Every structure is written in structure tokens, then in C-alpha cells.
Amino acid sequence: MSGTALRFGAERSYPLPHAGPDARFTESLVTSVAGVLVGYGYPRLDASADRAALEEALAAFLYNPLELDI
């Protein structure tokens, strides 16, 4: 497993290496996660800015940031 070591010695599975577009990361995934949040009593994501923020947060959790050649 190529995760990040935690201070307690356990390895993490996330974030994943970012190797370009991932077919699993879809609008449907964001909608499903939003639905789970609502199911736990969090407010609905009615504003497009909230949806965009959730998508960004999921991407940040799931994937290592792209390394840019500057």
C-alpha cells in the first residue's frame, strides 16, 4: 500500500495519486455525497457555490494535488 504514514504507524489510503481524469468522480458522486449529508441532518446544497465547494472538498480529500511545472 502506498499511503501516507500516520504518527501511530497506520497507513492512509487517501489521497490517491492524481493521474488525470477519473471516470468515478462524477456529478452523480457529488449528488450522492450531498444526499448522505442531508440524511444526517445537514442542509441541502441548493446554491451552486455550495455544490462547487463540496466537489472541491471531495477532490482535495480523494486526490493528491496536481504538481505544476512553474
KADA-V826064 format. One record per residue. N is the residue number from 1. D_FIRST is the distance of its C-alpha to the first C-alpha in whole Angstrom. Layout:
n->N d_first->D_FIRST
n->N d_first->D_FIRST
This chain:
n->1 d_first->0
n->2 d_first->4
n->3 d_first->6
n->4 d_first->9
n->5 d_first->10
n->6 d_first->13
n->7 d_first->17
n->8 d_first->16
n->9 d_first->13
n->10 d_first->11
n->11 d_first->8
n->12 d_first->9
n->13 d_first->8
n->14 d_first->11
n->15 d_first->12
n->16 d_first->11
n->17 d_first->12
n->18 d_first->16
n->19 d_first->17
n->20 d_first->20
n->21 d_first->22
n->22 d_first->20
n->23 d_first->22
n->24 d_first->20
n->25 d_first->22
n->26 d_first->25
n->27 d_first->28
n->28 d_first->28
n->29 d_first->25
n->30 d_first->26
n->31 d_first->29
n->32 d_first->27
n->33 d_first->26
n->34 d_first->29
n->35 d_first->31
n->36 d_first->28
n->37 d_first->29
n->38 d_first->33
n->39 d_first->33
n->40 d_first->32
n->41 d_first->35
n->42 d_first->34
n->43 d_first->36
n->44 d_first->36
n->45 d_first->35
n->46 d_first->38
n->47 d_first->38
n->48 d_first->36
n->49 d_first->35
n->50 d_first->34
n->51 d_first->32
n->52 d_first->31
n->53 d_first->30
n->54 d_first->27
n->55 d_first->26
n->56 d_first->25
n->57 d_first->24
n->58 d_first->21
n->59 d_first->20
n->60 d_first->20
n->61 d_first->17
n->62 d_first->16
n->63 d_first->15
n->64 d_first->15
n->65 d_first->19
n->66 d_first->20
n->67 d_first->21
n->68 d_first->25
n->69 d_first->27
n->70 d_first->30
